[in-house]
Amino acid sequence: MKAPMKSNQAEMLNRLYNMKLKQLAQANQQGNSLHCQVLEAEARAIFSAIKSAR
């Protein structure tokens, strides 16, 4: 029972991570460095959660 739950969690985190990377690219393109810093921190936290979920 735990394996499917972990798989679903990892899939959700992967989608969220990809969304953050797209947001980061847009913020970087707009030259919004503060927003980039926040998005980078969020992406790092999500990536850490992905590693923990495996």
Rosetta blueprint (number, residue, H / E / L):
1 M L
2 K H
3 A H
4 P H
5 M H
6 K H
7 S H
8 N H
9 Q H
10 A H
11 E H
12 M H
13 L H
14 N H
15 R H
16 L H
17 Y H
18 N H
19 M H
20 K H
21 L H
22 K H
23 Q H
24 L H
25 A H
26 Q H
27 A H
28 N H
29 Q H
30 Q H
31 G L
32 N L
33 S H
34 L H
35 H H
36 C H
37 Q H
38 V H
39 L H
40 E H
41 A H
42 E H
43 A H
44 R H
45 A H
46 I H
47 F H
48 S H
49 A H
50 I H
51 K H
52 S H
53 A H
54 R L
